[in-house]
Amino acid sequence: MMTLDTLNAKFGLPGHISFKEKTAGFVVAEVTNAAGTASIAIQGAQVIRWAPTKEKPVIWLSTAAKFAPGKSVRGGVPICWPWFGAHATDSTFPGHGYARTVYWEPVATKALSDTQTQLVFRLVESDTTRKQWPHTTPVECHITVGVSLEVELVTRNADKIPVTITEALHTYFEVEDVRQVKVLGLENTDYLDKVEGGKRKQQAGAITIASEVDRVYLDTTAECIIDDVAGKRRIHITKQNSQSTVVWNPWIDKATKMGDLGENGYLKMLCVESGNAADNTVTIQPGSEHRLSVSYRVSR
Ligand code: TA6
C-alpha cells in the first residue's frame, strides 16, 4: 500500500484532492471543489461522504461506523462484487463479495473542471481474493464528484472463458425521517421479499417504510426517486447497465442487532442499491467489459 506522502505526491490535486488517515491505517481521499465535497476510502474505493455545496450530506454514514482495515464501513457506497448477497456455494466467503473490504489503489485523479473532480481506483488482488475468485477480471471504480455524484464500476474479462458476476452499488442515502419517505419508480415491478424468505411479489404504488424492508426488484432499469418529505428534498437515482434495484431498511430490531447504525440511525437512512442481483446475473465474454454506473442528484 502506498504511503500517504506517495499518495499525495502522485494523486493529490491542490484545491481538489488530498489523502488523509481517518484512523490508523484507514486512508481517505478528501475531495473538494466549487460544487461540493466528498470523502472516499481507499479500502473498497468506498465513497463515505458526499454533500453538494449548500446541501446536507446525501450519502449517509453511521455515527457508529468503524474504520478498520478489512472491515466493511456502515454507510456510504459499499461495492458489492463479484457477488451480491451470500456466496453461491461457500458460506465462509464474505457476504456481498470481498471488494468493499480490500485495498484499491488510485490509478488516476483529475480536476475535470472547477466543479467536477474524478478519481479512478483499481482493486488490488491477493492470494485471498484469488482463492475466492479464481478469474482474471480486473475491476476499476470511476468516481466523479460534483453537483451530482457518479460512480461507475468497470469489470473487464481478461480470462479465456466467460465469467458471470452479480454486483451492486449498495448506497446508503441520508433522509430526515424514513417513516415519511416515498420511493418512486418501482411501481408494478416484481421483487423478491427477503423479509418473507425471498417470496416473489409485485410492488403496488410507491414504496413506504414502516418496518424492515429488504427487497430485490428485478428486471428494472427505472430511475428511482427518494421523496424525503420531512427533509423537503428529492434524491434522483439514475443507473446504466443495471437490471436490479435493492431497497433496504433494517428497522429497529435488526438495526439494534447489527449494532453499528448508531442511536435511531435506521430512521435517518435508506438503501437504494443499483446492481445486478439474484436472477439478474451478468456474463462477460472474454476480452469484453461490463460498466455498471449510477448518478445521484438532489432537487428541492
Ligand atoms: O442489500 C440488503 C442487504 O443484503 C441486507 O439483507 C443486509 O444484509 C444489508 O445488505 C447489509 O449487509 P452488510 O453485509 O453490509 O451488513
py3Dmol code that shows the C-alpha trace and the ligand (Angstrom):
import py3Dmol

protein = """\
ATOM      1  CA  MET A   1       0.000   0.000   0.000  1.00  0.00           C
ATOM      2  CA  MET A   2       1.372   3.439  -0.922  1.00  0.00           C
ATOM      3  CA  THR A   3       2.330   5.782   1.929  1.00  0.00           C
ATOM      4  CA  LEU A   4       0.333   8.976   2.464  1.00  0.00           C
ATOM      5  CA  ASP A   5       3.225  11.029   1.104  1.00  0.00           C
ATOM      6  CA  THR A   6       3.369   8.917  -2.077  1.00  0.00           C
ATOM      7  CA  LEU A   7      -0.424   9.058  -2.493  1.00  0.00           C
ATOM      8  CA  ASN A   8      -0.432  12.845  -2.171  1.00  0.00           C
ATOM      9  CA  ALA A   9       2.631  13.257  -4.401  1.00  0.00           C
ATOM     10  CA  LYS A  10       1.222  11.044  -7.167  1.00  0.00           C
ATOM     11  CA  PHE A  11      -2.559  11.613  -6.896  1.00  0.00           C
ATOM     12  CA  GLY A  12      -3.116  14.664  -4.715  1.00  0.00           C
ATOM     13  CA  LEU A  13      -4.531  17.700  -6.530  1.00  0.00           C
ATOM     14  CA  PRO A  14      -4.165  21.046  -4.737  1.00  0.00           C
ATOM     15  CA  GLY A  15      -7.611  22.575  -4.212  1.00  0.00           C
ATOM     16  CA  HIS A  16      -9.319  19.280  -5.173  1.00  0.00           C
ATOM     17  CA  ILE A  17      -7.891  16.139  -3.543  1.00  0.00           C
ATOM     18  CA  SER A  18      -5.761  15.314  -0.514  1.00  0.00           C
ATOM     19  CA  PHE A  19      -5.231  11.927   1.145  1.00  0.00           C
ATOM     20  CA  LYS A  20      -5.520  11.693   4.921  1.00  0.00           C
ATOM     21  CA  GLU A  21      -5.561   8.969   7.563  1.00  0.00           C
ATOM     22  CA  LYS A  22      -9.042   8.824   9.151  1.00  0.00           C
ATOM     23  CA  THR A  23      -7.870   6.239  11.657  1.00  0.00           C
ATOM     24  CA  ALA A  24      -4.642   4.253  11.835  1.00  0.00           C
ATOM     25  CA  GLY A  25      -4.183   2.501   8.505  1.00  0.00           C
ATOM     26  CA  PHE A  26      -7.521   3.731   7.125  1.00  0.00           C
ATOM     27  CA  VAL A  27      -6.791   6.229   4.347  1.00  0.00           C
ATOM     28  CA  VAL A  28      -9.394   8.527   2.828  1.00  0.00           C
ATOM     29  CA  ALA A  29      -9.240  10.858  -0.167  1.00  0.00           C
ATOM     30  CA  GLU A  30     -10.805  14.187   0.839  1.00  0.00           C
ATOM     31  CA  VAL A  31     -12.330  15.801  -2.256  1.00  0.00           C
ATOM     32  CA  THR A  32     -13.487  19.390  -2.514  1.00  0.00           C
ATOM     33  CA  ASN A  33     -14.477  21.634  -5.417  1.00  0.00           C
ATOM     34  CA  ALA A  34     -16.852  24.501  -6.199  1.00  0.00           C
ATOM     35  CA  ALA A  35     -19.816  22.082  -6.410  1.00  0.00           C
ATOM     36  CA  GLY A  36     -19.358  20.054  -3.254  1.00  0.00           C
ATOM     37  CA  THR A  37     -17.240  17.828  -1.038  1.00  0.00           C
ATOM     38  CA  ALA A  38     -16.747  14.084  -0.678  1.00  0.00           C
ATOM     39  CA  SER A  39     -14.659  11.541   1.183  1.00  0.00           C
ATOM     40  CA  ILE A  40     -13.568   8.290  -0.439  1.00  0.00           C
ATOM     41  CA  ALA A  41     -11.902   5.458   1.485  1.00  0.00           C
ATOM     42  CA  ILE A  42      -9.209   3.702  -0.494  1.00  0.00           C
ATOM     43  CA  GLN A  43     -10.355   0.489   1.196  1.00  0.00           C
ATOM     44  CA  GLY A  44     -13.137  -0.605  -1.100  1.00  0.00           C
ATOM     45  CA  ALA A  45     -12.918   2.619  -3.175  1.00  0.00           C
ATOM     46  CA  GLN A  46     -15.866   3.478  -0.940  1.00  0.00           C
ATOM     47  CA  VAL A  47     -17.478   6.896  -1.038  1.00  0.00           C
ATOM     48  CA  ILE A  48     -18.260   7.516   2.639  1.00  0.00           C
ATOM     49  CA  ARG A  49     -19.492  11.080   2.323  1.00  0.00           C
ATOM     50  CA  TRP A  50     -20.875  13.383  -0.407  1.00  0.00           C
ATOM     51  CA  ALA A  51     -22.543  16.761   0.054  1.00  0.00           C
ATOM     52  CA  PRO A  52     -23.207  19.213  -2.780  1.00  0.00           C
ATOM     53  CA  THR A  53     -22.435  22.810  -1.783  1.00  0.00           C
ATOM     54  CA  LYS A  54     -25.147  24.260   0.478  1.00  0.00           C
ATOM     55  CA  GLU A  55     -26.778  20.785   0.779  1.00  0.00           C
ATOM     56  CA  LYS A  56     -26.899  18.401   3.731  1.00  0.00           C
ATOM     57  CA  PRO A  57     -24.967  15.166   3.122  1.00  0.00           C
ATOM     58  CA  VAL A  58     -26.769  12.992   0.576  1.00  0.00           C
ATOM     59  CA  ILE A  59     -24.798   9.845   1.362  1.00  0.00           C
ATOM     60  CA  TRP A  60     -25.434   8.566   4.916  1.00  0.00           C
ATOM     61  CA  LEU A  61     -22.612   7.429   7.200  1.00  0.00           C
ATOM     62  CA  SER A  62     -23.429   5.794  10.513  1.00  0.00           C
ATOM     63  CA  THR A  63     -22.383   7.740  13.591  1.00  0.00           C
ATOM     64  CA  ALA A  64     -21.226   4.346  14.873  1.00  0.00           C
ATOM     65  CA  ALA A  65     -19.320   3.371  11.739  1.00  0.00           C
ATOM     66  CA  LYS A  66     -15.997   1.670  12.372  1.00  0.00           C
ATOM     67  CA  PHE A  67     -12.964   2.423  10.173  1.00  0.00           C
ATOM     68  CA  ALA A  68     -10.732  -0.620  10.487  1.00  0.00           C
ATOM     69  CA  PRO A  69      -8.729  -2.341   7.742  1.00  0.00           C
ATOM     70  CA  GLY A  70     -10.651  -5.344   6.401  1.00  0.00           C
ATOM     71  CA  LYS A  71     -13.979  -4.388   7.998  1.00  0.00           C
ATOM     72  CA  SER A  72     -16.905  -3.057   5.913  1.00  0.00           C
ATOM     73  CA  VAL A  73     -17.895   0.506   6.801  1.00  0.00           C
ATOM     74  CA  ARG A  74     -21.582   1.074   7.690  1.00  0.00           C
ATOM     75  CA  GLY A  75     -22.764   3.644   5.196  1.00  0.00           C
ATOM     76  CA  GLY A  76     -21.533   5.326   2.050  1.00  0.00           C
ATOM     77  CA  VAL A  77     -21.443   3.442  -1.250  1.00  0.00           C
ATOM     78  CA  PRO A  78     -20.117  -0.053  -0.499  1.00  0.00           C
ATOM     79  CA  ILE A  79     -19.190  -2.001  -3.648  1.00  0.00           C
ATOM     80  CA  CYS A  80     -20.743  -5.484  -3.632  1.00  0.00           C
ATOM     81  CA  TRP A  81     -18.632  -7.503  -6.100  1.00  0.00           C
ATOM     82  CA  PRO A  82     -18.038 -10.086  -7.617  1.00  0.00           C
ATOM     83  CA  TRP A  83     -21.190 -11.421  -5.968  1.00  0.00           C
ATOM     84  CA  PHE A  84     -24.208  -9.845  -4.246  1.00  0.00           C
ATOM     85  CA  GLY A  85     -25.549 -11.367  -1.030  1.00  0.00           C
ATOM     86  CA  ALA A  86     -24.301 -14.724   0.232  1.00  0.00           C
ATOM     87  CA  HIS A  87     -21.716 -16.599  -1.871  1.00  0.00           C
ATOM     88  CA  ALA A  88     -23.466 -19.207  -4.007  1.00  0.00           C
ATOM     89  CA  THR A  89     -21.577 -22.198  -2.573  1.00  0.00           C
ATOM     90  CA  ASP A  90     -19.162 -21.198   0.209  1.00  0.00           C
ATOM     91  CA  SER A  91     -20.676 -19.653   3.352  1.00  0.00           C
ATOM     92  CA  THR A  92     -17.190 -18.862   4.688  1.00  0.00           C
ATOM     93  CA  PHE A  93     -16.750 -16.261   1.934  1.00  0.00           C
ATOM     94  CA  PRO A  94     -17.883 -12.703   2.854  1.00  0.00           C
ATOM     95  CA  GLY A  95     -21.454 -11.607   2.134  1.00  0.00           C
ATOM     96  CA  HIS A  96     -21.587  -9.153  -0.811  1.00  0.00           C
ATOM     97  CA  GLY A  97     -18.143 -10.252  -2.032  1.00  0.00           C
ATOM     98  CA  TYR A  98     -14.706  -9.037  -0.952  1.00  0.00           C
ATOM     99  CA  ALA A  99     -14.379  -5.805  -2.995  1.00  0.00           C
ATOM    100  CA  ARG A 100     -15.555  -3.499  -0.185  1.00  0.00           C
ATOM    101  CA  THR A 101     -13.014  -4.766   2.356  1.00  0.00           C
ATOM    102  CA  VAL A 102      -9.816  -4.919   0.308  1.00  0.00           C
ATOM    103  CA  TYR A 103      -7.353  -2.215  -0.746  1.00  0.00           C
ATOM    104  CA  TRP A 104      -7.915  -0.423  -4.040  1.00  0.00           C
ATOM    105  CA  GLU A 105      -5.123   1.720  -5.429  1.00  0.00           C
ATOM    106  CA  PRO A 106      -5.693   5.075  -7.099  1.00  0.00           C
ATOM    107  CA  VAL A 107      -4.706   4.942 -10.765  1.00  0.00           C
ATOM    108  CA  ALA A 108      -5.753   8.434 -11.839  1.00  0.00           C
ATOM    109  CA  THR A 109      -7.137  11.679 -10.447  1.00  0.00           C
ATOM    110  CA  LYS A 110      -8.248  14.688 -12.464  1.00  0.00           C
ATOM    111  CA  ALA A 111      -9.924  18.047 -11.992  1.00  0.00           C
ATOM    112  CA  LEU A 112     -12.350  17.921 -14.941  1.00  0.00           C
ATOM    113  CA  SER A 113     -13.415  21.500 -14.125  1.00  0.00           C
ATOM    114  CA  ASP A 114     -13.706  23.647 -11.020  1.00  0.00           C
ATOM    115  CA  THR A 115     -16.984  21.835 -10.287  1.00  0.00           C
ATOM    116  CA  GLN A 116     -16.032  18.238 -11.178  1.00  0.00           C
ATOM    117  CA  THR A 117     -13.285  16.040  -9.730  1.00  0.00           C
ATOM    118  CA  GLN A 118     -12.662  12.487 -10.932  1.00  0.00           C
ATOM    119  CA  LEU A 119     -10.844   9.656  -9.173  1.00  0.00           C
ATOM    120  CA  VAL A 120     -10.175   6.186 -10.608  1.00  0.00           C
ATOM    121  CA  PHE A 121      -9.310   3.247  -8.333  1.00  0.00           C
ATOM    122  CA  ARG A 122      -8.343  -0.334  -9.212  1.00  0.00           C
ATOM    123  CA  LEU A 123      -8.884  -3.337  -6.906  1.00  0.00           C
ATOM    124  CA  VAL A 124      -5.598  -4.904  -5.803  1.00  0.00           C
ATOM    125  CA  GLU A 125      -5.891  -8.685  -5.951  1.00  0.00           C
ATOM    126  CA  SER A 126      -4.205 -11.016  -3.450  1.00  0.00           C
ATOM    127  CA  ASP A 127      -3.971 -14.717  -2.614  1.00  0.00           C
ATOM    128  CA  THR A 128      -7.139 -14.243  -0.532  1.00  0.00           C
ATOM    129  CA  THR A 129      -9.105 -12.714  -3.389  1.00  0.00           C
ATOM    130  CA  ARG A 130      -7.822 -15.237  -5.917  1.00  0.00           C
ATOM    131  CA  LYS A 131      -8.872 -18.076  -3.598  1.00  0.00           C
ATOM    132  CA  GLN A 132     -12.429 -16.676  -3.564  1.00  0.00           C
ATOM    133  CA  TRP A 133     -12.462 -15.645  -7.197  1.00  0.00           C
ATOM    134  CA  PRO A 134     -10.105 -17.660  -9.487  1.00  0.00           C
ATOM    135  CA  HIS A 135     -10.766 -15.458 -12.532  1.00  0.00           C
ATOM    136  CA  THR A 136      -8.740 -12.714 -14.222  1.00  0.00           C
ATOM    137  CA  THR A 137     -11.230  -9.840 -14.066  1.00  0.00           C
ATOM    138  CA  PRO A 138      -9.517  -6.506 -13.370  1.00  0.00           C
ATOM    139  CA  VAL A 139     -12.052  -4.117 -11.841  1.00  0.00           C
ATOM    140  CA  GLU A 140     -11.947  -0.321 -11.617  1.00  0.00           C
ATOM    141  CA  CYS A 141     -14.154   2.242  -9.913  1.00  0.00           C
ATOM    142  CA  HIS A 142     -14.532   5.671 -11.536  1.00  0.00           C
ATOM    143  CA  ILE A 143     -15.936   8.330  -9.170  1.00  0.00           C
ATOM    144  CA  THR A 144     -16.887  11.847 -10.273  1.00  0.00           C
ATOM    145  CA  VAL A 145     -17.736  14.368  -7.560  1.00  0.00           C
ATOM    146  CA  GLY A 146     -19.724  17.480  -8.469  1.00  0.00           C
ATOM    147  CA  VAL A 147     -23.286  18.776  -8.391  1.00  0.00           C
ATOM    148  CA  SER A 148     -24.093  15.098  -8.945  1.00  0.00           C
ATOM    149  CA  LEU A 149     -22.185  12.043  -7.735  1.00  0.00           C
ATOM    150  CA  GLU A 150     -21.321   9.495 -10.398  1.00  0.00           C
ATOM    151  CA  VAL A 151     -19.929   6.055  -9.654  1.00  0.00           C
ATOM    152  CA  GLU A 152     -19.021   3.555 -12.370  1.00  0.00           C
ATOM    153  CA  LEU A 153     -17.816   0.002 -11.726  1.00  0.00           C
ATOM    154  CA  VAL A 154     -15.926  -1.423 -14.690  1.00  0.00           C
ATOM    155  CA  THR A 155     -15.285  -5.173 -14.813  1.00  0.00           C
ATOM    156  CA  ARG A 156     -13.068  -6.490 -17.618  1.00  0.00           C
ATOM    157  CA  ASN A 157     -12.852 -10.182 -18.502  1.00  0.00           C
ATOM    158  CA  ALA A 158      -9.172 -10.824 -19.229  1.00  0.00           C
ATOM    159  CA  ASP A 159      -9.799 -14.589 -18.991  1.00  0.00           C
ATOM    160  CA  LYS A 160     -10.247 -17.046 -21.835  1.00  0.00           C
ATOM    161  CA  ILE A 161     -13.705 -18.179 -20.655  1.00  0.00           C
ATOM    162  CA  PRO A 162     -16.955 -16.256 -19.984  1.00  0.00           C
ATOM    163  CA  VAL A 163     -17.292 -15.054 -16.377  1.00  0.00           C
ATOM    164  CA  THR A 164     -20.591 -14.478 -14.537  1.00  0.00           C
ATOM    165  CA  ILE A 165     -20.954 -11.946 -11.713  1.00  0.00           C
ATOM    166  CA  THR A 166     -23.592 -10.311  -9.562  1.00  0.00           C
ATOM    167  CA  GLU A 167     -22.912  -6.862  -8.106  1.00  0.00           C
ATOM    168  CA  ALA A 168     -24.400  -3.724  -6.561  1.00  0.00           C
ATOM    169  CA  LEU A 169     -23.514  -0.211  -5.511  1.00  0.00           C
ATOM    170  CA  HIS A 170     -25.025  -0.619  -2.056  1.00  0.00           C
ATOM    171  CA  THR A 171     -25.707   3.066  -1.441  1.00  0.00           C
ATOM    172  CA  TYR A 172     -26.933   4.447   1.886  1.00  0.00           C
ATOM    173  CA  PHE A 173     -28.882   7.681   1.411  1.00  0.00           C
ATOM    174  CA  GLU A 174     -29.446  10.186   4.221  1.00  0.00           C
ATOM    175  CA  VAL A 175     -33.093  11.087   4.913  1.00  0.00           C
ATOM    176  CA  GLU A 176     -34.692  13.249   7.609  1.00  0.00           C
ATOM    177  CA  ASP A 177     -37.240  10.613   8.669  1.00  0.00           C
ATOM    178  CA  VAL A 178     -37.538   7.323   6.792  1.00  0.00           C
ATOM    179  CA  ARG A 179     -41.115   6.890   8.099  1.00  0.00           C
ATOM    180  CA  GLN A 180     -42.210   9.768   5.843  1.00  0.00           C
ATOM    181  CA  VAL A 181     -40.213   8.721   2.767  1.00  0.00           C
ATOM    182  CA  LYS A 182     -41.733   7.515  -0.507  1.00  0.00           C
ATOM    183  CA  VAL A 183     -39.621   5.707  -3.132  1.00  0.00           C
ATOM    184  CA  LEU A 184     -40.956   6.274  -6.634  1.00  0.00           C
ATOM    185  CA  GLY A 185     -40.085   4.429  -9.839  1.00  0.00           C
ATOM    186  CA  LEU A 186     -40.612   0.792  -8.917  1.00  0.00           C
ATOM    187  CA  GLU A 187     -44.405   0.709  -9.178  1.00  0.00           C
ATOM    188  CA  ASN A 188     -45.752  -2.604 -10.624  1.00  0.00           C
ATOM    189  CA  THR A 189     -42.222  -4.105 -10.556  1.00  0.00           C
ATOM    190  CA  ASP A 190     -41.672  -7.692  -9.410  1.00  0.00           C
ATOM    191  CA  TYR A 191     -39.448  -8.165  -6.371  1.00  0.00           C
ATOM    192  CA  LEU A 192     -38.074 -10.845  -4.075  1.00  0.00           C
ATOM    193  CA  ASP A 193     -39.100 -10.081  -0.500  1.00  0.00           C
ATOM    194  CA  LYS A 194     -36.154 -11.181   1.674  1.00  0.00           C
ATOM    195  CA  VAL A 195     -38.172 -10.444   4.821  1.00  0.00           C
ATOM    196  CA  GLU A 196     -40.525 -13.231   3.718  1.00  0.00           C
ATOM    197  CA  GLY A 197     -37.951 -15.790   2.615  1.00  0.00           C
ATOM    198  CA  GLY A 198     -37.480 -14.388  -0.879  1.00  0.00           C
ATOM    199  CA  LYS A 199     -41.140 -14.659  -1.846  1.00  0.00           C
ATOM    200  CA  ARG A 200     -41.830 -13.129  -5.288  1.00  0.00           C
ATOM    201  CA  LYS A 201     -44.303 -10.222  -5.184  1.00  0.00           C
ATOM    202  CA  GLN A 202     -45.285  -7.168  -7.227  1.00  0.00           C
ATOM    203  CA  GLN A 203     -44.913  -3.591  -5.999  1.00  0.00           C
ATOM    204  CA  ALA A 204     -48.186  -1.705  -5.654  1.00  0.00           C
ATOM    205  CA  GLY A 205     -47.702   2.069  -5.688  1.00  0.00           C
ATOM    206  CA  ALA A 206     -44.814   3.948  -4.090  1.00  0.00           C
ATOM    207  CA  ILE A 207     -42.598   2.168  -1.544  1.00  0.00           C
ATOM    208  CA  THR A 208     -43.075   3.342   2.062  1.00  0.00           C
ATOM    209  CA  ILE A 209     -41.130   2.196   5.133  1.00  0.00           C
ATOM    210  CA  ALA A 210     -42.891   1.230   8.368  1.00  0.00           C
ATOM    211  CA  SER A 211     -40.970  -1.962   9.253  1.00  0.00           C
ATOM    212  CA  GLU A 212     -37.944  -3.904   7.981  1.00  0.00           C
ATOM    213  CA  VAL A 213     -37.786  -3.723   4.168  1.00  0.00           C
ATOM    214  CA  ASP A 214     -35.355  -5.878   2.187  1.00  0.00           C
ATOM    215  CA  ARG A 215     -36.445  -6.250  -1.434  1.00  0.00           C
ATOM    216  CA  VAL A 216     -34.626  -7.145  -4.653  1.00  0.00           C
ATOM    217  CA  TYR A 217     -36.571  -5.548  -7.528  1.00  0.00           C
ATOM    218  CA  LEU A 218     -35.937  -7.454 -10.746  1.00  0.00           C
ATOM    219  CA  ASP A 219     -35.705  -6.629 -14.465  1.00  0.00           C
ATOM    220  CA  THR A 220     -35.877  -2.898 -13.876  1.00  0.00           C
ATOM    221  CA  THR A 221     -33.813  -0.123 -15.428  1.00  0.00           C
ATOM    222  CA  ALA A 222     -36.031   2.558 -13.910  1.00  0.00           C
ATOM    223  CA  GLU A 223     -34.857   5.842 -12.467  1.00  0.00           C
ATOM    224  CA  CYS A 224     -35.835   5.990  -8.790  1.00  0.00           C
ATOM    225  CA  ILE A 225     -36.654   8.990  -6.660  1.00  0.00           C
ATOM    226  CA  ILE A 226     -36.380   9.096  -2.881  1.00  0.00           C
ATOM    227  CA  ASP A 227     -39.005  11.635  -1.858  1.00  0.00           C
ATOM    228  CA  ASP A 228     -37.657  12.751   1.511  1.00  0.00           C
ATOM    229  CA  VAL A 229     -40.811  14.574   2.578  1.00  0.00           C
ATOM    230  CA  ALA A 230     -39.579  15.538   6.050  1.00  0.00           C
ATOM    231  CA  GLY A 231     -36.248  16.658   4.583  1.00  0.00           C
ATOM    232  CA  LYS A 232     -38.036  18.685   1.898  1.00  0.00           C
ATOM    233  CA  ARG A 233     -35.819  17.281  -0.874  1.00  0.00           C
ATOM    234  CA  ARG A 234     -35.807  14.566  -3.501  1.00  0.00           C
ATOM    235  CA  ILE A 235     -32.834  12.355  -4.362  1.00  0.00           C
ATOM    236  CA  HIS A 236     -32.779  11.230  -8.021  1.00  0.00           C
ATOM    237  CA  ILE A 237     -31.104   7.888  -8.794  1.00  0.00           C
ATOM    238  CA  THR A 238     -30.361   7.011 -12.411  1.00  0.00           C
ATOM    239  CA  LYS A 239     -28.427   3.915 -13.459  1.00  0.00           C
ATOM    240  CA  GLN A 240     -26.941   2.234 -16.532  1.00  0.00           C
ATOM    241  CA  ASN A 241     -26.399  -1.486 -17.198  1.00  0.00           C
ATOM    242  CA  SER A 242     -28.302  -2.443 -14.068  1.00  0.00           C
ATOM    243  CA  GLN A 243     -31.329  -4.754 -14.051  1.00  0.00           C
ATOM    244  CA  SER A 244     -31.895  -4.885 -10.285  1.00  0.00           C
ATOM    245  CA  THR A 245     -32.667  -2.317  -7.612  1.00  0.00           C
ATOM    246  CA  VAL A 246     -32.491  -3.300  -3.941  1.00  0.00           C
ATOM    247  CA  VAL A 247     -34.395  -1.334  -1.293  1.00  0.00           C
ATOM    248  CA  TRP A 248     -33.346  -1.928   2.306  1.00  0.00           C
ATOM    249  CA  ASN A 249     -34.011  -0.536   5.734  1.00  0.00           C
ATOM    250  CA  PRO A 250     -33.262  -2.797   8.724  1.00  0.00           C
ATOM    251  CA  TRP A 251     -35.816  -1.102  11.021  1.00  0.00           C
ATOM    252  CA  ILE A 252     -35.303  -1.121  14.771  1.00  0.00           C
ATOM    253  CA  ASP A 253     -34.743  -4.779  15.745  1.00  0.00           C
ATOM    254  CA  LYS A 254     -32.230  -5.647  13.011  1.00  0.00           C
ATOM    255  CA  ALA A 255     -30.506  -2.268  13.437  1.00  0.00           C
ATOM    256  CA  THR A 256     -30.102  -2.970  17.151  1.00  0.00           C
ATOM    257  CA  LYS A 257     -28.705  -6.439  16.389  1.00  0.00           C
ATOM    258  CA  MET A 258     -26.268  -5.018  13.809  1.00  0.00           C
ATOM    259  CA  GLY A 259     -25.051  -2.573  16.443  1.00  0.00           C
ATOM    260  CA  ASP A 260     -23.323  -0.115  14.110  1.00  0.00           C
ATOM    261  CA  LEU A 261     -26.144   2.083  12.842  1.00  0.00           C
ATOM    262  CA  GLY A 262     -25.985   4.476  15.791  1.00  0.00           C
ATOM    263  CA  GLU A 263     -28.811   5.763  18.036  1.00  0.00           C
ATOM    264  CA  ASN A 264     -32.000   5.603  15.896  1.00  0.00           C
ATOM    265  CA  GLY A 265     -29.742   5.583  12.845  1.00  0.00           C
ATOM    266  CA  TYR A 266     -32.254   3.417  10.979  1.00  0.00           C
ATOM    267  CA  LEU A 267     -34.635   6.402  10.872  1.00  0.00           C
ATOM    268  CA  LYS A 268     -32.078   8.551   9.018  1.00  0.00           C
ATOM    269  CA  MET A 269     -31.056   6.129   6.247  1.00  0.00           C
ATOM    270  CA  LEU A 270     -32.426   4.199   3.314  1.00  0.00           C
ATOM    271  CA  CYS A 271     -30.502   1.964   0.938  1.00  0.00           C
ATOM    272  CA  VAL A 272     -31.479   2.093  -2.728  1.00  0.00           C
ATOM    273  CA  GLU A 273     -28.925  -0.103  -4.407  1.00  0.00           C
ATOM    274  CA  SER A 274     -28.339  -0.313  -8.156  1.00  0.00           C
ATOM    275  CA  GLY A 275     -26.851  -3.527  -9.492  1.00  0.00           C
ATOM    276  CA  ASN A 276     -27.420  -6.950 -10.966  1.00  0.00           C
ATOM    277  CA  ALA A 277     -28.578  -9.432  -8.319  1.00  0.00           C
ATOM    278  CA  ALA A 278     -30.498 -12.707  -7.898  1.00  0.00           C
ATOM    279  CA  ASP A 279     -31.831 -13.780 -11.334  1.00  0.00           C
ATOM    280  CA  ASN A 280     -30.212 -10.710 -12.960  1.00  0.00           C
ATOM    281  CA  THR A 281     -26.699 -12.139 -13.364  1.00  0.00           C
ATOM    282  CA  VAL A 282     -24.163 -10.614 -15.793  1.00  0.00           C
ATOM    283  CA  THR A 283     -21.997 -12.804 -18.042  1.00  0.00           C
ATOM    284  CA  ILE A 284     -18.941 -11.081 -19.521  1.00  0.00           C
ATOM    285  CA  GLN A 285     -17.354 -12.625 -22.585  1.00  0.00           C
ATOM    286  CA  PRO A 286     -13.533 -12.988 -22.828  1.00  0.00           C
ATOM    287  CA  GLY A 287     -11.962  -9.658 -23.806  1.00  0.00           C
ATOM    288  CA  SER A 288     -15.166  -7.730 -23.055  1.00  0.00           C
ATOM    289  CA  GLU A 289     -16.068  -5.369 -20.227  1.00  0.00           C
ATOM    290  CA  HIS A 290     -19.234  -4.520 -18.219  1.00  0.00           C
ATOM    291  CA  ARG A 291     -19.861  -0.989 -16.874  1.00  0.00           C
ATOM    292  CA  LEU A 292     -22.383  -0.603 -14.038  1.00  0.00           C
ATOM    293  CA  SER A 293     -22.950   3.100 -13.323  1.00  0.00           C
ATOM    294  CA  VAL A 294     -25.126   5.359 -11.209  1.00  0.00           C
ATOM    295  CA  SER A 295     -25.707   9.082 -10.972  1.00  0.00           C
ATOM    296  CA  TYR A 296     -27.199  10.797  -7.916  1.00  0.00           C
ATOM    297  CA  ARG A 297     -28.528  14.359  -7.671  1.00  0.00           C
ATOM    298  CA  VAL A 298     -30.767  16.369  -5.354  1.00  0.00           C
ATOM    299  CA  SER A 299     -33.752  18.570  -6.146  1.00  0.00           C
ATOM    300  CA  ARG A 300     -35.784  20.794  -3.835  1.00  0.00           C
TER     301      ARG A 300
END
"""
ligand_1 = """\
16
TA6
O -28.803 -5.101 0.434
C -29.551 -5.502 1.547
C -28.726 -6.471 2.363
O -28.412 -7.620 1.605
C -29.497 -6.812 3.634
O -30.002 -8.131 3.589
C -28.459 -6.603 4.745
O -27.713 -7.766 4.936
C -27.636 -5.468 4.122
O -27.480 -5.863 2.765
C -26.354 -5.137 4.835
O -25.428 -6.129 4.667
P -23.986 -5.955 5.389
O -23.214 -7.156 4.936
O -23.392 -4.676 4.881
O -24.276 -5.877 6.862
"""
view = py3Dmol.view(width=600, height=400)
view.addModel(protein, "pdb")
view.setStyle({"model": 0}, {"cartoon": {"style": "trace"}})
view.addModel(ligand_1, "xyz")
view.setStyle({"model": 1}, {"stick": {}})
view.zoomTo()
view.show()
